[in-house]
């Protein structure tokens, strides 16, 4: 029989679960997931993202804003262009896993 978790371990696990749920909630939107999938390939400006994922400017800007506000992407400005990339190794790892599981055919690789 396994011993139950200590109160400290359970509290730590609960905090991790809360953080994980918040991250997955942001990702659980088709347009945002498409953007994250594209950004897992590298850094893109808004025009490149618009062409790559097929979202129109107003919706694209709204979804990028959510991703930025929630800390999943970071930006940098170069002249008149705003570039986006994934914000952390954690997000990169999640997107790599999702890509392996679900995007094989779409990216020309086996799923």
Secondary structure, DSSP 4 states (H G I P E B T S, - for coil): -PPPPPHHHHHHHHHHHHHHHHHHHHH-SHHHHHHHHHHTT--EEHHHHHHHH---HHHHHHHHHHHHHTTSEEEEEETTEEEEEE--HHHHHHHHHHHHHH-TTTTTS--
